[in-house]
Amino acid sequence: MTDIPGNTPARPAKTASLSALGLSALGVVFGDIGTSPLYTLKTVLGLTGGTPNAAATLGVLSLVVWTLIVITTIKYVSVAMRIDNDGEGGILALMSLLGVKRQHRPTIIAVGLFGAALIYGDGAITPAISVLSALEGLEILLPTFAPYVLPLSVLILVALFAIQPQGTSRIGRTFGPIMALWFAVMAVLGIWGISRYPSVLLAIDPRHGLGYLISGGAKGFLVLGGVFLCVTGAEALYADMGHFGAGPIKLAWSAVVFPSLVLNYAGQAALVLDGAPISDNIFYRLCPTFLLLPLVVLATIATIIASQSIITGAFSMTRQAIQLGWLPRIHITQTSAEGYGQIYVGAVNWLLMLATLGLTIGFGKSDNLAAAYGIAVSATMLMTSALLFIAMREIWGWSVIAAGAVAGAFFLVDAAFFTGRLPWLRSSTA
């Protein structure tokens, strides 16, 4: 490891292969979005009211699949990742390009800083809710485990932040194979579920999702708020681009993560169409009983890893903010020669740990954190879409009509998800 000043980092050459970096990215970048099948579909189906019929189930699955396509695949992987600031991604990179480098624009700077602050806030919630929800899942097998959920969660979170000085390269090499196994298991379970009710694949037709939204009224927006949980890691994915580069992240998403997510969500929906109840965790119903305990253990490890993407994203944003002069110079450690973005920021790590532990101890249960989860990310996505419009016009030279059509579509989708996460809507439709 090499210690470097906060605003004068050297840029080491990348030496790792694309596939090796892609495997490491699985363990650092995709943990959050990769563990969403544990809770997303159950949450969304619960919001439909009562036992969902076939139309509601197919509609919800269609919304999930197309949300993954539009938000993650198109907006972030295909469009946003083509715009970087010296290899860095995220809302601060856009702010630097559009509000500092090209010309000084206070409004754009304010938008970027506010969006970054929201990600820091969500970064404290993500590890807390991920670890709590995973360990609460063990109560399915061991009801007597309940009193130990909170103290064990605290210990695991302390250990997670304590290993950060090892750097994302070492962490990725350790976590990457585990997450590769996780995605493989999810895909296999999903295929088994689909075999029970193959017609579930009809949900790939977006008309099922649009039809459900149109007929759902205000409750449709509430359901959208739940659907948004399937892409809560997308903004961190863009912010983490500096750690591995766009190529490895795109490879891992297209070849491994996206297919596994779609297969698993479809498998869960197939079980519901086949008559499985939604009163407990649908994800675990995909697993044979004799393999349930190993799956719970693997899921627990995966959700711990899920916290890694937001932590490394916070490191990247911090360095960008220091380089732009919006934060004082603090110590940054270059942890690997494989990539310029593989860094460790001790001050951010320990402050984020304190905030996360405070939330974990203060709220005590994942349900108590759920209302706030995702609001910050959906708001940041709105701001990112607005900045993408300016980037399309000024960096790519697109016409107002072309940029407005693409960025406007992103903005409308983000606005719908943001509205669905607002507490007043949730209470008014309860």
Kinemage of the C-alpha trace (Angstrom):
@kinemage 1
@onewidth
@group {chain A} dominant
@subgroup {mainchain}
@vectorlist {calphas} color= white
{ca met a 1} P 0.000 0.000 0.000
{ca thr a 2} L 1.116 3.536 -0.719
{ca asp a 3} L 0.077 6.577 1.271
{ca ile a 4} L -0.742 9.591 -0.861
{ca pro a 5} L -1.959 13.108 -0.123
{ca gly a 6} L -5.662 13.672 -0.372
{ca asn a 7} L -5.549 15.816 -3.478
{ca thr a 8} L -2.464 14.634 -5.351
{ca pro a 9} L -2.903 10.896 -5.955
{ca ala a 10} L -0.619 9.096 -8.346
{ca arg a 11} L -2.343 6.982 -10.971
{ca pro a 12} L -0.945 3.435 -11.030
{ca ala a 13} L -1.271 1.368 -14.126
{ca lys a 14} L -3.845 -1.403 -14.307
{ca thr a 15} L -2.208 -4.789 -14.484
{ca ala a 16} L -5.050 -7.201 -13.719
{ca ser a 17} L -7.009 -8.853 -16.533
{ca leu a 18} L -10.558 -7.842 -17.364
{ca ser a 19} L -11.949 -11.130 -16.051
{ca ala a 20} L -9.977 -10.894 -12.784
{ca leu a 21} L -11.169 -7.339 -12.201
{ca gly a 22} L -14.698 -8.437 -13.081
{ca leu a 23} L -14.547 -11.158 -10.430
{ca ser a 24} L -13.259 -8.657 -7.864
{ca ala a 25} L -16.036 -6.257 -8.857
{ca leu a 26} L -18.595 -8.943 -7.955
{ca gly a 27} L -17.366 -8.769 -4.381
{ca val a 28} L -17.194 -4.995 -4.102
{ca val a 29} L -19.694 -3.406 -6.478
{ca phe a 30} L -22.707 -5.719 -6.750
{ca gly a 31} L -23.380 -6.818 -3.191
{ca asp a 32} L -26.236 -4.391 -2.571
{ca ile a 33} L -28.162 -4.945 -5.797
{ca gly a 34} L -27.221 -8.640 -5.755
{ca thr a 35} L -28.949 -9.372 -2.446
{ca ser a 36} L -32.184 -7.546 -3.299
{ca pro a 37} L -34.034 -10.809 -4.190
{ca leu a 38} L -33.994 -11.648 -0.492
{ca tyr a 39} L -36.681 -9.073 0.238
{ca thr a 40} L -37.851 -7.179 -2.853
{ca leu a 41} L -40.499 -9.458 -4.372
{ca lys a 42} L -42.001 -10.361 -0.994
{ca thr a 43} L -42.206 -6.676 -0.082
{ca val a 44} L -43.800 -5.671 -3.389
{ca leu a 45} L -46.351 -8.497 -3.431
{ca gly a 46} L -47.273 -7.582 0.138
{ca leu a 47} L -48.056 -4.050 -1.049
{ca thr a 48} L -50.551 -5.314 -3.638
{ca gly a 49} L -52.992 -6.161 -0.842
{ca gly a 50} L -54.155 -9.649 0.077
{ca thr a 51} L -53.146 -12.699 -1.920
{ca pro a 52} L -51.930 -11.549 -5.350
{ca asn a 53} L -53.659 -13.005 -8.400
{ca ala a 54} L -51.879 -14.023 -11.591
{ca ala a 55} L -52.225 -10.564 -13.162
{ca ala a 56} L -50.737 -8.846 -10.117
{ca thr a 57} L -47.876 -11.352 -9.852
{ca leu a 58} L -46.958 -11.077 -13.527
{ca gly a 59} L -47.349 -7.301 -13.358
{ca val a 60} L -45.022 -6.984 -10.373
{ca leu a 61} L -42.416 -9.291 -11.933
{ca ser a 62} L -42.585 -7.320 -15.181
{ca leu a 63} L -42.011 -4.069 -13.264
{ca val a 64} L -38.998 -5.559 -11.482
{ca val a 65} L -37.423 -6.910 -14.677
{ca trp a 66} L -37.923 -3.698 -16.638
{ca thr a 67} L -36.714 -1.579 -13.739
{ca leu a 68} L -33.468 -3.542 -13.817
{ca ile a 69} L -33.275 -3.023 -17.577
{ca val a 70} L -34.132 0.687 -17.689
{ca ile a 71} L -32.397 1.939 -14.539
{ca thr a 72} L -29.341 -0.289 -14.250
{ca thr a 73} L -28.640 -1.651 -17.730
{ca ile a 74} L -29.601 1.361 -19.824
{ca lys a 75} L -29.225 4.405 -17.571
{ca tyr a 76} L -26.160 3.479 -15.547
{ca val a 77} L -24.264 0.713 -17.367
{ca ser a 78} L -24.919 1.839 -20.956
{ca val a 79} L -25.214 5.634 -20.609
{ca ala a 80} L -23.836 7.051 -17.352
{ca met a 81} L -20.682 4.920 -17.365
{ca arg a 82} L -19.669 6.500 -20.663
{ca ile a 83} L -19.174 9.753 -18.735
{ca asp a 84} L -16.315 9.851 -16.253
{ca asn a 85} L -14.034 12.380 -14.633
{ca asp a 86} L -10.505 10.997 -15.040
{ca gly a 87} L -11.863 7.480 -14.507
{ca glu a 88} L -14.119 8.364 -11.582
{ca gly a 89} L -17.892 7.984 -11.725
{ca gly a 90} L -20.883 9.067 -9.691
{ca ile a 91} L -22.736 12.302 -9.172
{ca leu a 92} L -19.618 14.166 -8.023
{ca ala a 93} L -17.843 13.215 -11.247
{ca leu a 94} L -20.717 14.723 -13.224
{ca met a 95} L -20.655 17.807 -11.014
{ca ser a 96} L -16.925 18.257 -11.596
{ca leu a 97} L -17.246 17.945 -15.376
{ca leu a 98} L -20.250 20.221 -15.733
{ca gly a 99} L -20.014 22.631 -12.817
{ca val a 100} L -16.279 23.110 -12.286
{ca lys a 101} L -14.104 22.104 -15.237
{ca arg a 102} L -16.143 23.549 -18.097
{ca gln a 103} L -17.382 26.627 -16.261
{ca his a 104} L -18.241 27.563 -12.693
{ca arg a 105} L -21.924 26.834 -12.085
{ca pro a 106} L -23.069 27.174 -8.464
{ca thr a 107} L -26.405 25.437 -9.108
{ca ile a 108} L -24.799 22.323 -10.561
{ca ile a 109} L -22.248 22.290 -7.742
{ca ala a 110} L -25.063 22.495 -5.176
{ca val a 111} L -26.933 19.622 -6.864
{ca gly a 112} L -23.818 17.452 -6.907
{ca leu a 113} L -22.910 18.122 -3.291
{ca phe a 114} L -26.479 17.514 -2.113
{ca gly a 115} L -26.652 14.248 -4.049
{ca ala a 116} L -23.344 13.120 -2.589
{ca ala a 117} L -24.548 13.958 0.921
{ca leu a 118} L -27.650 11.825 0.356
{ca ile a 119} L -25.479 8.883 -0.687
{ca tyr a 120} L -23.420 9.250 2.488
{ca gly a 121} L -26.657 9.140 4.482
{ca asp a 122} L -27.903 6.055 2.682
{ca gly a 123} L -24.421 4.595 3.100
{ca ala a 124} L -24.938 4.551 6.834
{ca ile a 125} L -28.341 2.868 6.484
{ca thr a 126} L -27.337 0.192 3.963
{ca pro a 127} L -24.904 -1.796 6.159
{ca ala a 128} L -27.272 -1.570 9.120
{ca ile a 129} L -30.375 -2.824 7.301
{ca ser a 130} L -28.445 -5.436 5.296
{ca val a 131} L -26.848 -7.135 8.282
{ca leu a 132} L -29.939 -6.865 10.484
{ca ser a 133} L -32.225 -8.342 7.808
{ca ala a 134} L -29.846 -11.222 7.141
{ca leu a 135} L -29.483 -12.213 10.771
{ca glu a 136} L -33.212 -11.830 11.353
{ca gly a 137} L -33.614 -14.432 8.617
{ca leu a 138} L -31.890 -16.965 10.847
{ca glu a 139} L -34.865 -16.715 13.183
{ca ile a 140} L -36.781 -18.839 10.652
{ca leu a 141} L -34.643 -21.820 11.643
{ca leu a 142} L -33.715 -20.778 15.174
{ca pro a 143} L -36.449 -18.719 16.903
{ca thr a 144} L -34.356 -18.624 20.082
{ca phe a 145} L -31.744 -16.634 18.151
{ca ala a 146} L -33.837 -13.423 18.305
{ca pro a 147} L -32.180 -11.829 21.393
{ca tyr a 148} L -28.753 -12.185 19.788
{ca val a 149} L -29.557 -10.482 16.466
{ca leu a 150} L -28.653 -6.953 17.556
{ca pro a 151} L -25.384 -7.660 19.411
{ca leu a 152} L -24.159 -10.017 16.679
{ca ser a 153} L -25.056 -7.396 14.044
{ca val a 154} L -22.903 -4.855 15.879
{ca leu a 155} L -19.957 -7.259 16.013
{ca ile a 156} L -20.223 -8.081 12.307
{ca leu a 157} L -20.422 -4.399 11.342
{ca val a 158} L -17.366 -3.570 13.421
{ca ala a 159} L -15.474 -6.400 11.701
{ca leu a 160} L -16.624 -5.194 8.255
{ca phe a 161} L -15.289 -1.688 8.782
{ca ala a 162} L -12.151 -3.034 10.465
{ca ile a 163} L -11.065 -4.914 7.322
{ca gln a 164} L -11.376 -1.870 5.059
{ca pro a 165} L -7.688 -0.882 5.426
{ca gln a 166} L -6.852 -4.070 3.500
{ca gly a 167} L -8.104 -2.292 0.377
{ca thr a 168} L -10.721 -3.128 -2.247
{ca ser a 169} L -8.298 -5.286 -4.228
{ca arg a 170} L -7.765 -7.778 -1.406
{ca ile a 171} L -11.370 -7.522 -0.252
{ca gly a 172} L -12.584 -8.070 -3.817
{ca arg a 173} L -10.403 -11.146 -4.299
{ca thr a 174} L -11.879 -12.560 -1.081
{ca phe a 175} L -15.493 -11.509 -1.573
{ca gly a 176} L -15.576 -12.016 -5.365
{ca pro a 177} L -15.655 -15.848 -5.375
{ca ile a 178} L -18.265 -15.835 -2.592
{ca met a 179} L -20.525 -13.515 -4.571
{ca ala a 180} L -19.913 -15.580 -7.723
{ca leu a 181} L -21.209 -18.603 -5.786
{ca trp a 182} L -24.142 -16.530 -4.523
{ca phe a 183} L -25.185 -15.491 -8.037
{ca ala a 184} L -24.786 -19.067 -9.323
{ca val a 185} L -26.991 -20.398 -6.497
{ca met a 186} L -29.597 -17.701 -7.172
{ca ala a 187} L -29.678 -18.604 -10.859
{ca val a 188} L -30.061 -22.344 -10.181
{ca leu a 189} L -32.836 -21.766 -7.634
{ca gly a 190} L -34.572 -19.448 -10.077
{ca ile a 191} L -34.447 -21.998 -12.895
{ca trp a 192} L -35.942 -24.625 -10.587
{ca gly a 193} L -38.755 -22.234 -9.693
{ca ile a 194} L -39.427 -21.369 -13.345
{ca ser a 195} L -39.718 -25.075 -14.152
{ca arg a 196} L -42.690 -25.219 -11.756
{ca tyr a 197} L -44.613 -22.573 -13.741
{ca pro a 198} L -42.903 -21.757 -17.074
{ca ser a 199} L -45.567 -19.274 -18.180
{ca val a 200} L -44.090 -16.838 -15.663
{ca leu a 201} L -41.691 -15.871 -18.453
{ca leu a 202} L -44.581 -13.974 -20.067
{ca ala a 203} L -43.721 -11.174 -17.628
{ca ile a 204} L -40.888 -10.119 -19.934
{ca asp a 205} L -43.654 -8.341 -21.887
{ca pro a 206} L -43.715 -4.800 -20.390
{ca arg a 207} L -47.448 -4.550 -21.012
{ca his a 208} L -48.039 -6.682 -17.914
{ca gly a 209} L -46.287 -4.105 -15.729
{ca leu a 210} L -47.819 -1.073 -17.423
{ca gly a 211} L -51.283 -2.618 -17.253
{ca tyr a 212} L -50.945 -3.245 -13.547
{ca leu a 213} L -49.770 0.331 -12.904
{ca ile a 214} L -52.595 1.862 -14.918
{ca ser a 215} L -55.218 -0.187 -13.092
{ca gly a 216} L -53.627 0.276 -9.677
{ca gly a 217} L -54.065 4.024 -9.193
{ca ala a 218} L -52.347 5.449 -6.104
{ca lys a 219} L -51.533 1.935 -4.910
{ca gly a 220} L -49.575 1.463 -8.113
{ca phe a 221} L -47.164 4.185 -7.004
{ca leu a 222} L -46.894 2.494 -3.619
{ca val a 223} L -45.974 -0.740 -5.396
{ca leu a 224} L -43.375 1.184 -7.436
{ca gly a 225} L -41.811 2.292 -4.170
{ca gly a 226} L -41.315 -1.365 -3.310
{ca val a 227} L -40.087 -2.268 -6.799
{ca phe a 228} L -37.371 0.373 -6.413
{ca leu a 229} L -35.693 -1.863 -3.812
{ca cys a 230} L -34.389 -4.041 -6.678
{ca val a 231} L -32.080 -1.222 -7.897
{ca thr a 232} L -30.981 0.496 -4.682
{ca gly a 233} L -27.355 -0.419 -5.480
{ca ala a 234} L -27.328 1.126 -8.974
{ca glu a 235} L -26.088 4.596 -7.960
{ca ala a 236} L -23.310 3.075 -5.853
{ca leu a 237} L -22.406 0.947 -8.880
{ca tyr a 238} L -21.712 4.146 -10.842
{ca ala a 239} L -19.844 5.720 -7.928
{ca asp a 240} L -17.666 2.586 -7.620
{ca met a 241} L -16.589 2.803 -11.273
{ca gly a 242} L -13.244 4.338 -10.293
{ca his a 243} L -12.262 1.248 -8.298
{ca phe a 244} L -12.255 -1.169 -11.261
{ca gly a 245} L -13.117 0.779 -14.407
{ca ala a 246} L -16.247 0.588 -16.523
{ca gly a 247} L -15.206 -2.539 -18.465
{ca pro a 248} L -15.067 -5.037 -15.577
{ca ile a 249} L -18.298 -3.695 -14.082
{ca lys a 250} L -20.133 -3.945 -17.412
{ca leu a 251} L -18.806 -7.482 -17.940
{ca ala a 252} L -19.841 -8.666 -14.480
{ca trp a 253} L -23.299 -7.092 -14.798
{ca ser a 254} L -24.078 -8.454 -18.264
{ca ala a 255} L -22.589 -11.935 -17.871
{ca val a 256} L -23.402 -12.764 -14.253
{ca val a 257} L -25.444 -10.348 -12.165
{ca phe a 258} L -28.332 -9.362 -14.420
{ca pro a 259} L -29.147 -12.912 -15.660
{ca ser a 260} L -29.010 -14.287 -12.105
{ca leu a 261} L -31.305 -11.578 -10.757
{ca val a 262} L -33.901 -12.026 -13.501
{ca leu a 263} L -33.905 -15.818 -13.152
{ca asn a 264} L -34.316 -15.656 -9.382
{ca tyr a 265} L -37.094 -13.070 -9.434
{ca ala a 266} L -38.885 -15.123 -12.096
{ca gly a 267} L -38.435 -18.294 -10.027
{ca gln a 268} L -39.966 -16.639 -6.966
{ca ala a 269} L -42.910 -15.334 -8.983
{ca ala a 270} L -43.403 -18.805 -10.476
{ca leu a 271} L -43.793 -20.275 -6.993
{ca val a 272} L -46.411 -17.652 -6.150
{ca leu a 273} L -48.300 -18.456 -9.360
{ca asp a 274} L -48.055 -22.121 -8.379
{ca gly a 275} L -49.812 -21.340 -5.101
{ca ala a 276} L -46.990 -20.660 -2.631
{ca pro a 277} L -47.974 -18.271 0.192
{ca ile a 278} L -46.290 -14.876 0.547
{ca ser a 279} L -46.586 -14.731 4.324
{ca asp a 280} L -42.951 -15.750 4.798
{ca asn a 281} L -39.771 -15.320 2.765
{ca ile a 282} L -40.452 -16.425 -0.833
{ca phe a 283} L -36.742 -16.551 -1.630
{ca tyr a 284} L -36.110 -19.382 0.828
{ca arg a 285} L -39.052 -21.380 -0.546
{ca leu a 286} L -36.985 -21.928 -3.683
{ca cys a 287} L -34.567 -24.029 -1.652
{ca pro a 288} L -35.009 -27.684 -0.585
{ca thr a 289} L -35.461 -27.954 3.165
{ca phe a 290} L -32.274 -29.935 3.764
{ca leu a 291} L -30.213 -27.155 2.119
{ca leu a 292} L -31.978 -24.276 3.846
{ca leu a 293} L -29.430 -23.730 6.618
{ca pro a 294} L -26.440 -23.492 4.224
{ca leu a 295} L -28.450 -21.071 2.074
{ca val a 296} L -29.275 -18.865 5.068
{ca val a 297} L -25.589 -18.797 6.007
{ca leu a 298} L -24.580 -17.926 2.423
{ca ala a 299} L -27.276 -15.226 2.282
{ca thr a 300} L -26.001 -13.769 5.557
{ca ile a 301} L -22.471 -13.556 4.175
{ca ala a 302} L -23.770 -12.034 0.932
{ca thr a 303} L -25.679 -9.302 2.738
{ca ile a 304} L -22.594 -8.451 4.761
{ca ile a 305} L -20.704 -8.115 1.485
{ca ala a 306} L -23.563 -5.942 0.207
{ca ser a 307} L -22.387 -3.177 2.504
{ca gln a 308} L -19.032 -3.078 0.715
{ca ser a 309} L -20.273 -1.286 -2.407
{ca ile a 310} L -21.576 1.720 -0.506
{ca ile a 311} L -18.420 1.942 1.619
{ca thr a 312} L -16.102 1.952 -1.390
{ca gly a 313} L -18.414 4.407 -3.138
{ca ala a 314} L -18.052 6.738 -0.155
{ca phe a 315} L -14.260 6.526 -0.481
{ca ser a 316} L -14.431 7.472 -4.168
{ca met a 317} L -16.756 10.405 -3.544
{ca thr a 318} L -14.567 11.659 -0.724
{ca arg a 319} L -11.467 11.772 -2.888
{ca gln a 320} L -13.357 13.584 -5.624
{ca ala a 321} L -14.663 16.131 -3.119
{ca ile a 322} L -11.127 16.706 -1.782
{ca gln a 323} L -9.726 17.189 -5.273
{ca leu a 324} L -12.476 19.717 -6.007
{ca gly a 325} L -11.725 21.615 -2.811
{ca trp a 326} L -15.049 20.896 -1.108
{ca leu a 327} L -13.468 18.877 1.711
{ca pro a 328} L -10.240 19.540 3.624
{ca arg a 329} L -7.212 17.440 2.722
{ca ile a 330} L -7.279 14.164 4.605
{ca his a 331} L -5.115 11.078 4.402
{ca ile a 332} L -5.839 8.689 1.514
{ca thr a 333} L -4.128 5.321 1.052
{ca gln a 334} L -3.625 3.802 -2.395
{ca thr a 335} L -4.205 0.115 -1.670
{ca ser a 336} L -3.311 -1.504 -4.995
{ca ala a 337} L -1.285 -0.971 -8.152
{ca glu a 338} L -4.070 -2.600 -10.176
{ca gly a 339} L -6.275 0.455 -10.323
{ca tyr a 340} L -6.169 4.153 -9.550
{ca gly a 341} L -9.528 4.005 -7.780
{ca gln a 342} L -8.609 1.311 -5.244
{ca ile a 343} L -8.180 3.451 -2.156
{ca tyr a 344} L -8.886 3.604 1.555
{ca val a 345} L -9.955 6.733 3.452
{ca gly a 346} L -9.609 6.096 7.178
{ca ala a 347} L -11.500 9.155 8.434
{ca val a 348} L -14.541 8.318 6.288
{ca asn a 349} L -14.403 4.637 7.231
{ca trp a 350} L -14.514 5.221 10.977
{ca leu a 351} L -17.074 8.034 10.845
{ca leu a 352} L -19.324 5.887 8.641
{ca met a 353} L -18.899 3.010 11.101
{ca leu a 354} L -20.006 5.196 14.015
{ca ala a 355} L -23.061 6.387 12.086
{ca thr a 356} L -23.964 2.833 11.053
{ca leu a 357} L -23.582 1.465 14.572
{ca gly a 358} L -25.703 4.330 15.908
{ca leu a 359} L -28.496 3.494 13.481
{ca thr a 360} L -28.216 -0.231 14.182
{ca ile a 361} L -28.416 0.181 17.944
{ca gly a 362} L -30.953 3.026 17.825
{ca phe a 363} L -33.467 1.342 15.512
{ca gly a 364} L -32.782 -2.246 16.551
{ca lys a 365} L -34.722 -3.956 13.726
{ca ser a 366} L -34.567 -3.797 9.945
{ca asp a 367} L -38.291 -2.994 9.729
{ca asn a 368} L -37.674 0.228 11.640
{ca leu a 369} L -35.099 1.312 9.030
{ca ala a 370} L -37.118 0.292 5.989
{ca ala a 371} L -39.161 3.508 5.698
{ca ala a 372} L -36.054 5.655 5.168
{ca tyr a 373} L -34.237 3.126 3.010
{ca gly a 374} L -34.076 4.126 -0.631
{ca ile a 375} L -35.396 7.685 -0.319
{ca ala a 376} L -31.908 9.158 -0.451
{ca val a 377} L -30.852 6.976 -3.397
{ca ser a 378} L -33.993 7.733 -5.423
{ca ala a 379} L -33.465 11.466 -4.852
{ca thr a 380} L -29.845 11.163 -5.987
{ca met a 381} L -30.956 9.285 -9.101
{ca leu a 382} L -33.246 12.207 -9.956
{ca met a 383} L -30.318 14.617 -9.726
{ca thr a 384} L -28.094 12.305 -11.766
{ca ser a 385} L -30.688 12.244 -14.566
{ca ala a 386} L -30.794 16.045 -14.625
{ca leu a 387} L -27.005 16.225 -14.848
{ca leu a 388} L -26.960 13.561 -17.577
{ca phe a 389} L -29.152 15.832 -19.713
{ca ile a 390} L -26.557 18.608 -19.477
{ca ala a 391} L -23.740 16.137 -20.191
{ca met a 392} L -25.518 14.825 -23.273
{ca arg a 393} L -25.851 18.356 -24.584
{ca glu a 394} L -22.406 19.715 -23.730
{ca ile a 395} L -20.082 16.686 -23.786
{ca trp a 396} L -21.705 14.523 -26.459
{ca gly a 397} L -23.185 17.379 -28.474
{ca trp a 398} L -26.690 15.895 -28.643
{ca ser a 399} L -29.628 18.042 -29.729
{ca val a 400} L -32.112 19.323 -27.162
{ca ile a 401} L -34.734 16.906 -28.498
{ca ala a 402} L -32.485 13.823 -28.310
{ca ala a 403} L -31.049 14.654 -24.898
{ca gly a 404} L -34.476 15.644 -23.588
{ca ala a 405} L -36.044 12.396 -24.797
{ca val a 406} L -33.434 10.123 -23.192
{ca ala a 407} L -32.692 12.040 -19.988
{ca gly a 408} L -36.354 13.023 -19.676
{ca ala a 409} L -37.391 9.374 -19.762
{ca phe a 410} L -34.871 8.593 -17.033
{ca phe a 411} L -36.107 11.553 -14.986
{ca leu a 412} L -39.766 10.499 -15.240
{ca val a 413} L -38.943 6.954 -14.133
{ca asp a 414} L -36.818 8.228 -11.241
{ca ala a 415} L -39.561 10.674 -10.221
{ca ala a 416} L -42.107 7.859 -10.111
{ca phe a 417} L -39.866 5.779 -7.861
{ca phe a 418} L -39.084 8.762 -5.622
{ca thr a 419} L -42.800 9.485 -5.231
{ca gly a 420} L -43.447 5.847 -4.368
{ca arg a 421} L -40.903 5.990 -1.535
{ca leu a 422} L -42.408 9.095 0.124
{ca pro a 423} L -43.830 8.383 3.613
{ca trp a 424} L -47.015 10.430 3.034
{ca leu a 425} L -48.027 8.225 0.095
{ca arg a 426} L -47.347 5.074 2.062
{ca ser a 427} L -49.509 6.253 4.970
{ca ser a 428} L -52.346 7.543 2.751
{ca thr a 429} L -52.687 4.230 0.926
{ca ala a 430} L -52.261 2.003 3.963
